[in-house]
Amino acid sequence: MDLHGDAVGRDDGVRDGVPRAALPRSGGWVSWRTVPAFAAGVLATLAAALLVRCRGPGRADSAATDRMVRWWAAVWLRAAGARVAVDGLEHLPAGVPCVVVSNHQSNLDPIVHLRVLPLSLRVLARHGLFRIWLFGPALRMIGMIEVDRASPDFRQIDQAAARDLAAGHSLLAYPEGTTSPDGTIGAFKDGAFIIAIASQVPVVPAAIDGTGRIWPPGRAAIHAGQVRVVAASPLPTAGLTQHDVARLREQARDAICAAHHELVTAMSATSVLSGEPPPGRQAPKASQGDPATG
């Protein structure tokens, strides 16, 4: 789910001192888990979309909707065999909305974040999702924000984001703008940080690792595996102006790169000690597991 266009500035190897995670699984466009995972996910999507439509727009903006979204995400993750653990939840702002920004490894990323982050999240999502029968209208009804990367309407995006934040929802964005093909963290775009400063809400950097091996970008194959999420300390925006966007953007990217570096290096060291092949995009033991995903 992307924000304000495609990412730029990728390279190979080490980027800003952050080692590249193990490459996504190569070969095989499907696996034995692919069909049951997509079947369960599609059925959950249809059920959730129908419930949203039946409840109507008047009740779409509610805690019940958030619980439904978390249930939908939990079904997808369990069917995919994704075992999720999260650290740093104590860093999430209490009682105030925020803008969560994360690196982007897989289409599974927003599903993971919607499941494990205890926030009322609304996602800046790519335009194509809103064209899916039943699913697209349900996304609009609950306040997800449509982003057409080919021709983005920045005014519409900013207005929708401001409405969601004013209603007490937090936003989830992937400022790289697209999934990383090799696990490196690309350059960030400004959109999420413009939104955060305009509404004077904090930015929460979050690193995710492991999703690219479970559901590699550009492939349908799904493999069971471990996912780790780490939320870093929030970055305040009080008093900042649009002149501070670039600095805020780089602060967030630095925090995500540092957290991701720790995930990759610590898990690789654990694999070496255990005699197992390094799994790459996994994290050290987290303080809180997600029982719904195994």
C-alpha positions as CSV (number, residue, x, y, z in Angstrom):
1,M,0.0,0.0,0.0
2,D,1.8,3.0,-1.3
3,L,2.2,6.7,-0.7
4,H,2.5,9.5,-3.4
5,G,4.3,7.5,-6.1
6,D,7.2,5.2,-6.7
7,A,10.3,4.9,-4.6
8,V,13.6,6.0,-6.1
9,G,17.3,5.7,-5.3
10,R,17.8,2.0,-4.7
11,D,21.2,0.3,-4.8
12,D,22.8,-3.0,-4.0
13,G,24.6,-4.2,-0.8
14,V,24.9,-1.9,2.2
15,R,22.8,1.3,2.3
16,D,23.6,3.9,4.9
17,G,25.3,1.3,7.0
18,V,22.3,-1.0,6.9
19,P,23.0,-4.5,5.5
20,R,20.6,-5.8,2.9
21,A,18.4,-8.5,4.3
22,A,18.4,-12.0,2.7
23,L,16.8,-11.9,-0.7
24,P,13.2,-12.9,-1.1
25,R,12.7,-16.6,-2.0
26,S,13.6,-17.2,-5.6
27,G,11.9,-19.5,-8.0
28,G,8.4,-20.7,-7.8
29,W,5.4,-18.5,-8.4
30,V,3.1,-20.7,-6.2
31,S,3.5,-23.0,-3.3
32,W,1.3,-25.5,-1.6
33,R,0.2,-22.8,0.9
34,T,-0.7,-20.3,-1.8
35,V,-4.2,-21.6,-2.7
36,P,-5.5,-22.1,0.9
37,A,-4.0,-18.8,2.0
38,F,-5.7,-16.9,-0.8
39,A,-8.9,-18.8,-0.4
40,A,-9.1,-18.0,3.3
41,G,-8.1,-14.4,2.6
42,V,-10.6,-13.8,-0.1
43,L,-13.4,-15.3,2.0
44,A,-12.4,-13.1,5.0
45,T,-12.3,-10.1,2.6
46,L,-15.8,-10.8,1.3
47,A,-17.2,-11.3,4.8
48,A,-15.6,-8.1,6.2
49,A,-16.6,-6.0,3.1
50,L,-20.2,-7.3,3.3
51,L,-20.4,-6.5,7.0
52,V,-19.1,-3.0,6.4
53,R,-21.7,-2.4,3.7
54,C,-24.5,-3.8,5.8
55,R,-23.6,-1.6,8.8
56,G,-23.7,1.4,6.5
57,P,-21.6,4.6,6.5
58,G,-23.1,5.8,9.7
59,R,-21.4,3.0,11.7
60,A,-18.3,2.5,9.6
61,D,-16.3,4.9,11.8
62,S,-16.3,2.9,15.0
63,A,-14.4,0.6,17.3
64,A,-16.4,-2.3,15.9
65,T,-14.9,-1.5,12.5
66,D,-11.4,-1.6,13.9
67,R,-12.0,-5.0,15.5
68,M,-13.3,-6.2,12.2
69,V,-10.2,-5.0,10.4
70,R,-8.0,-6.8,12.9
71,W,-10.0,-10.0,12.5
72,W,-9.6,-9.8,8.7
73,A,-5.9,-9.3,9.1
74,A,-5.6,-12.2,11.6
75,V,-7.3,-14.5,9.1
76,W,-4.8,-13.6,6.3
77,L,-1.8,-14.0,8.6
78,R,-2.9,-17.3,10.0
79,A,-3.6,-18.7,6.6
80,A,-0.2,-17.5,5.3
81,G,1.6,-19.1,8.3
82,A,3.0,-15.8,9.4
83,R,4.2,-15.8,13.0
84,V,4.3,-12.2,14.1
85,A,6.0,-10.7,17.1
86,V,6.2,-7.0,17.9
87,D,8.4,-4.8,20.1
88,G,8.1,-1.1,21.1
89,L,4.4,-0.8,21.6
90,E,5.2,1.4,24.6
91,H,6.4,4.0,22.1
92,L,2.9,4.5,20.5
93,P,1.4,7.8,21.6
94,A,-1.4,7.3,24.1
95,G,-4.8,8.9,23.3
96,V,-3.6,10.9,20.3
97,P,-3.5,10.1,16.6
98,C,-0.1,9.7,14.8
99,V,1.3,8.9,11.4
100,V,3.1,5.5,11.4
101,V,5.7,5.1,8.7
102,S,7.4,1.9,7.8
103,N,9.8,0.3,5.3
104,H,8.0,-1.8,2.7
105,Q,8.9,-5.4,1.8
106,S,5.7,-7.1,0.8
107,N,2.0,-6.8,0.2
108,L,1.7,-8.5,3.6
109,D,3.1,-5.5,5.4
110,P,-0.2,-3.5,5.9
111,I,-1.9,-6.7,6.9
112,V,0.7,-7.2,9.6
113,H,0.5,-3.6,10.8
114,L,-3.3,-3.6,10.9
115,R,-3.2,-6.7,13.1
116,V,-0.4,-5.9,15.6
117,L,-0.5,-2.2,16.1
118,P,-3.2,-1.3,18.7
119,L,-4.3,1.8,16.9
120,S,-7.3,2.8,14.8
121,L,-5.4,2.8,11.6
122,R,-6.3,4.1,8.2
123,V,-4.0,3.3,5.3
124,L,-2.8,5.3,2.3
125,A,-3.5,2.6,-0.2
126,R,-2.9,2.2,-3.9
127,H,-5.6,3.1,-6.4
128,G,-6.1,-0.4,-7.8
129,L,-7.5,-1.8,-4.5
130,F,-10.4,0.7,-4.7
131,R,-11.4,-0.8,-8.0
132,I,-12.1,-4.3,-6.6
133,W,-15.7,-5.2,-6.5
134,L,-17.2,-4.8,-3.0
135,F,-13.8,-4.4,-1.4
136,G,-13.1,-0.9,-2.9
137,P,-16.4,0.6,-1.7
138,A,-15.8,-0.9,1.8
139,L,-12.3,0.7,1.9
140,R,-13.7,4.1,1.1
141,M,-16.5,3.7,3.6
142,I,-14.2,3.1,6.5
143,G,-11.9,5.9,5.6
144,M,-8.9,4.3,3.8
145,I,-7.2,6.8,1.6
146,E,-6.9,6.3,-2.2
147,V,-3.5,7.1,-3.8
148,D,-3.2,7.0,-7.6
149,R,0.5,6.8,-8.2
150,A,0.2,7.6,-11.9
151,S,-1.7,10.8,-11.3
152,P,-1.9,11.6,-7.5
153,D,-4.5,14.2,-6.3
154,F,-2.4,15.6,-3.5
155,R,-5.2,18.0,-2.3
156,Q,-7.7,15.1,-2.1
157,I,-5.1,12.9,-0.3
158,D,-4.2,15.6,2.2
159,Q,-7.9,16.5,2.9
160,A,-8.8,12.8,3.5
161,A,-5.8,12.4,5.8
162,A,-6.7,15.5,7.7
163,R,-10.3,14.2,8.2
164,D,-9.1,10.8,9.4
165,L,-6.6,12.4,11.9
166,A,-9.2,14.9,13.1
167,A,-11.6,11.9,13.8
168,G,-9.0,10.3,16.0
169,H,-7.6,7.7,13.6
170,S,-3.9,7.2,13.0
171,L,-2.4,6.8,9.5
172,L,-0.2,4.1,8.1
173,A,2.1,5.0,5.2
174,Y,5.0,3.4,3.3
175,P,7.1,6.4,2.2
176,E,9.3,4.4,-0.1
177,G,6.2,4.3,-2.3
178,T,6.6,0.6,-3.4
179,T,7.9,-2.7,-2.1
180,S,11.6,-3.2,-2.0
181,P,12.7,-6.0,-4.4
182,D,15.7,-7.0,-2.3
183,G,15.1,-5.8,1.3
184,T,17.1,-2.6,1.1
185,I,15.4,0.6,2.4
186,G,15.0,3.1,-0.4
187,A,14.6,6.8,-0.4
188,F,11.6,8.2,1.3
189,K,9.1,10.6,-0.2
190,D,7.7,13.6,1.6
191,G,3.9,12.9,1.6
192,A,3.5,11.3,5.0
193,F,5.6,14.0,6.7
194,I,3.8,16.8,5.0
195,I,0.6,15.3,6.4
196,A,2.0,14.9,9.9
197,I,3.3,18.4,10.1
198,A,0.1,19.9,8.7
199,S,-2.0,18.2,11.4
200,Q,0.8,18.6,14.0
201,V,0.7,14.9,15.0
202,P,3.7,12.8,15.9
203,V,5.4,10.4,13.4
204,V,6.1,6.9,14.6
205,P,8.9,5.1,12.7
206,A,8.4,1.3,12.5
207,A,10.6,-1.4,11.0
208,I,9.3,-4.6,9.6
209,D,11.2,-7.7,8.6
210,G,10.3,-11.2,7.3
211,T,7.3,-10.4,5.1
212,G,9.4,-10.4,1.9
213,R,10.2,-14.1,2.5
214,I,6.7,-15.1,3.3
215,W,5.1,-13.3,0.3
216,P,7.8,-12.0,-2.0
217,P,7.0,-8.9,-4.0
218,G,5.7,-9.6,-7.5
219,R,4.9,-13.2,-6.7
220,A,1.9,-15.2,-5.6
221,A,3.9,-17.9,-3.7
222,I,3.3,-17.8,0.0
223,H,5.6,-19.5,2.5
224,A,5.2,-19.7,6.3
225,G,7.7,-17.7,8.3
226,Q,8.5,-15.3,11.1
227,V,7.7,-11.6,11.0
228,R,9.1,-9.0,13.4
229,V,7.9,-5.4,13.9
230,V,9.6,-2.8,16.0
231,A,8.1,0.6,16.7
232,A,10.6,3.3,17.5
233,S,10.2,6.4,19.6
234,P,7.8,9.0,18.1
235,L,9.1,12.1,16.4
236,P,7.2,15.2,17.5
237,T,6.0,17.7,15.0
238,A,4.7,20.4,17.3
239,G,5.9,23.7,16.0
240,L,7.3,22.3,12.8
241,T,6.5,23.8,9.5
242,Q,6.7,22.6,5.9
243,H,10.3,23.9,5.9
244,D,11.1,21.0,8.3
245,V,9.7,18.2,6.1
246,A,13.1,17.0,4.8
247,R,14.7,16.9,8.2
248,L,11.7,15.0,9.7
249,R,11.7,12.6,6.7
250,E,15.4,11.8,7.2
251,Q,15.0,11.4,11.0
252,A,12.3,8.8,10.4
253,R,14.3,7.0,7.8
254,D,17.3,6.9,10.0
255,A,15.3,5.4,12.9
256,I,13.8,2.8,10.6
257,C,17.2,1.9,9.2
258,A,18.7,1.5,12.6
259,A,15.8,-0.7,13.9
260,H,16.0,-2.8,10.7
261,H,19.7,-3.2,11.1
262,E,19.3,-4.6,14.6
263,L,16.6,-7.0,13.4
264,V,18.7,-8.4,10.6
265,T,22.0,-8.6,12.4
266,A,20.6,-10.0,15.7
267,M,18.6,-12.7,13.9
268,S,21.5,-13.7,11.7
269,A,23.7,-14.1,14.8
270,T,21.0,-16.2,16.4
271,S,20.9,-18.4,13.3
272,V,24.6,-18.9,13.3
273,L,24.7,-19.9,17.0
274,S,21.8,-22.4,16.4
275,G,23.5,-23.9,13.3
276,E,20.6,-22.9,11.1
277,P,20.9,-21.1,7.8
278,P,20.5,-17.3,8.3
279,P,16.8,-16.5,7.7
280,G,17.6,-12.9,6.8
281,R,14.6,-10.8,7.5
282,Q,13.8,-11.8,11.0
283,A,14.1,-10.0,14.3
284,P,15.4,-10.8,17.8
285,K,13.1,-12.2,20.4
286,A,10.3,-9.7,20.9
287,S,8.7,-8.8,24.1
288,Q,5.2,-9.4,22.8
289,G,3.9,-12.1,20.5
290,D,0.7,-12.0,18.6
291,P,-1.3,-15.1,19.6
292,A,-3.8,-14.7,16.8
293,T,-1.1,-15.4,14.3
294,G,0.6,-18.3,15.9
